[in-house]
Amino acid sequence: MTGAFSLDGLYLAMETSGPVGHVAVGEGGEVLARARLDRQGQHAARLLLAVSATLEEASADLDDLAGIVVGEGPGSFTGVRVAAATAKGLALALQLPVWAVSSLAAAVLSDEGGRAAPAVRYVLFDARADRVYAACYGVGGIGVEALIPPHAATLRGILAARIPAGAVFVGDGAVRHRAVIESAGFTVLGSPFGEPTAEALLRFMDLHADTPPVPSLDTWEPRYLKASNAEREWTA
């Protein structure tokens, strides 16, 4: 399961790190079909059904796929696991490569004009209370550049630290804390800006086709950035 991402190939993308799940099938930089999973608690039960429906809409089947692109988190611990486990299972069964993309990085390309201005986007995913998953990226015609890498933080900590010039805040964490962020002098853009989607994963790979696939599915794990509640209780 090795190989390079080909812009001419047919790819399945899955993103379930946020409250809304997404599935898409794309080829040659064009999204052929998409599906949306609105109920977070049902991502596990509905994801494979959405994959099947999306492939059918694209007039394709699993044997036509050249690979799978999956959002590796951070986000909902259970949600991130759902897409990761499904990607692993399909890839092992079909002998396909998997590309794991930061859900934060892809989210800067979630709007159709994702490669245009504003060029600096600080993505915040809500992690409850005043905590967020965060990263800041520069977006241009040649791709997405990490200015501040993915990390878990408090909103207070982010606003107290250096913020790249020209940055606007996006993502559900930014929308939740809009009043505080705007009172600090920054702009917040709502949906679709900063929403982790399967289409955004494909846009990211179109820009970064040299991204290597996951070297070993047996040892690969998503990027949770922090332990789950169950893990914290177990180790307490």
C-alpha positions in Angstrom: 0.0 0.0 0.0 2.5 2.6 -1.2 2.4 5.1 -4.0 2.0 8.8 -4.8 -1.2 10.8 -4.8 -2.3 11.2 -8.5 -4.4 14.1 -9.6 -5.9 11.7 -12.2 -6.9 9.1 -9.6 -10.3 8.5 -7.9 -10.2 9.1 -4.2 -12.5 8.6 -1.3 -12.3 11.2 1.5 -13.8 10.9 5.0 -13.9 13.6 7.8 -15.7 13.0 11.1 -13.6 15.0 13.6 -16.4 17.6 14.0 -20.1 17.6 14.9 -20.9 17.2 11.2 -19.4 14.3 9.3 -18.5 14.4 5.6 -17.8 11.9 2.8 -16.6 12.9 -0.7 -15.4 11.2 -3.9 -13.1 13.2 -6.2 -11.0 12.8 -9.3 -8.7 15.2 -11.1 -9.4 18.0 -8.7 -13.2 17.7 -9.1 -15.6 16.5 -6.4 -17.9 14.0 -8.1 -20.2 13.3 -5.1 -20.6 14.2 -1.5 -22.6 13.2 1.6 -23.2 14.9 5.0 -23.7 13.2 8.3 -25.5 15.7 10.6 -25.9 13.5 13.7 -22.5 13.1 15.5 -23.6 10.2 17.6 -24.5 8.3 14.4 -21.3 8.7 12.5 -20.1 5.2 13.2 -23.4 3.6 12.1 -23.9 5.8 9.0 -20.4 6.3 7.7 -20.2 3.1 5.6 -23.7 3.7 4.2 -22.6 7.2 3.2 -19.5 5.9 1.5 -21.6 3.4 -0.5 -24.1 6.1 -1.5 -21.4 8.6 -2.4 -19.6 6.0 -4.6 -22.9 5.2 -6.3 -23.6 8.8 -7.0 -20.2 9.1 -8.6 -20.9 6.0 -10.7 -18.0 4.2 -9.1 -17.3 1.4 -6.8 -14.6 0.5 -4.2 -12.5 -1.3 -6.8 -12.2 2.0 -8.8 -10.4 3.8 -5.9 -6.8 4.8 -6.1 -6.6 5.6 -2.4 -8.3 7.1 0.7 -7.8 10.5 2.3 -8.9 10.8 6.0 -9.0 13.6 8.5 -6.6 12.7 11.2 -7.9 15.1 13.8 -7.8 16.7 16.2 -11.5 16.8 17.2 -14.0 14.6 18.9 -12.1 11.6 20.2 -14.9 9.2 19.1 -15.5 11.0 15.8 -11.8 10.9 14.8 -11.6 7.2 15.6 -14.6 6.5 13.4 -13.1 7.8 10.2 -9.6 6.4 11.1 -11.0 2.9 11.7 -13.1 2.9 8.6 -10.2 4.1 6.5 -7.9 1.4 7.9 -10.5 -1.3 7.3 -11.2 -0.4 3.8 -7.6 0.2 2.9 -6.5 -3.2 4.3 -9.3 -5.0 2.6 -8.7 -3.3 -0.8 -4.9 -2.9 -0.5 -5.1 0.9 -0.9 -2.8 3.6 0.4 -4.2 6.1 2.9 -3.3 9.8 3.2 -3.9 11.3 6.7 -4.4 15.1 6.7 -4.6 17.4 9.7 -8.3 18.3 10.0 -7.2 21.8 11.1 -5.0 22.2 7.9 -7.8 21.1 5.6 -10.3 23.3 7.3 -8.6 26.4 6.0 -9.7 25.2 2.5 -13.3 24.4 3.5 -14.8 27.3 1.5 -14.8 27.3 -2.3 -12.4 30.2 -2.4 -10.1 28.6 0.1 -7.0 29.5 -1.9 -7.7 33.2 -1.9 -7.8 36.0 0.7 -7.8 36.1 3.7 -4.4 34.6 3.4 -3.8 34.0 7.1 -6.3 31.9 9.0 -6.2 30.9 12.6 -8.4 27.7 12.9 -10.1 27.0 16.3 -12.0 23.7 16.9 -14.2 23.8 20.0 -12.9 21.5 22.8 -15.5 22.6 25.4 -15.3 25.3 28.1 -12.5 27.7 27.0 -10.4 25.0 25.4 -9.7 24.7 21.7 -7.7 22.8 19.2 -5.8 25.4 17.2 -3.4 26.1 14.4 -2.6 29.0 12.1 -2.0 28.7 8.4 -1.0 30.9 5.5 -3.0 30.0 2.4 -1.7 30.7 -1.1 -1.7 29.4 -4.6 1.1 27.0 -3.9 -0.5 25.5 -0.8 -1.0 25.7 2.9 1.8 26.7 5.2 1.7 26.1 9.0 2.6 29.3 10.8 1.6 27.9 14.2 1.3 24.1 14.3 -1.7 22.1 15.7 -1.9 22.3 19.5 -4.4 22.1 22.3 -4.8 25.4 24.2 -7.1 27.7 26.0 -8.6 30.7 24.2 -7.0 33.0 26.8 -3.6 31.5 26.0 -4.0 31.9 22.3 -5.0 35.6 22.6 -2.1 36.2 25.0 0.5 34.8 22.6 1.8 36.1 19.3 -0.8 36.0 16.5 0.5 36.3 12.9 -0.2 39.6 11.2 -3.4 39.7 9.2 -4.9 36.5 10.8 -8.6 36.0 10.9 -10.2 33.4 13.1 -12.3 30.5 11.7 -13.8 27.3 12.9 -16.6 26.4 15.4 -14.3 27.3 18.3 -13.9 30.8 16.9 -17.6 31.2 16.4 -18.4 30.0 19.9 -16.0 32.6 21.3 -16.7 35.3 18.8 -17.4 38.0 21.3 -14.2 37.6 23.2 -12.1 37.3 20.0 -13.7 40.3 18.4 -13.3 42.3 21.6 -9.6 41.6 21.3 -9.6 43.2 17.9 -9.7 40.2 15.5 -12.1 39.2 12.8 -14.1 35.9 13.0 -15.5 34.3 9.9 -18.4 31.8 10.3 -19.3 28.7 8.3 -18.2 27.5 5.8 -14.9 29.0 6.8 -12.9 26.6 9.0 -15.3 23.7 8.8 -13.6 20.3 8.5 -15.0 18.6 5.4 -14.1 15.7 3.1 -14.0 18.1 0.2 -11.4 20.2 2.0 -9.3 17.1 2.4 -9.3 16.6 -1.3 -8.5 20.2 -2.0 -5.5 19.9 0.4 -4.2 16.9 -1.4 -4.6 18.6 -4.8 -2.3 21.3 -3.5 0.0 18.9 -1.7 0.2 15.9 -4.0 3.7 15.1 -2.8 2.4 14.3 0.7 3.4 10.7 1.4 0.8 8.1 2.4 0.7 6.6 5.8 3.7 4.3 5.9 2.2 1.6 8.2 -1.5 1.3 8.8 -0.8 -1.2 11.6 0.9 1.5 13.8 -0.8 4.7 12.5 -3.0 6.5 15.0 -4.9 9.8 14.5 -3.8 13.0 16.1 -6.0 13.5 19.2 -3.7 16.1 20.8 -5.1 15.2 24.2 -6.3 12.1 26.0 -9.9 11.1 26.0 -12.0 11.6 29.2 -11.9 7.8 29.8 -8.1 7.8 29.5 -7.7 10.7 31.9 -10.0 9.0 34.5 -8.0 5.8 34.1 -4.7 7.4 34.7 -5.9 9.8 37.4 
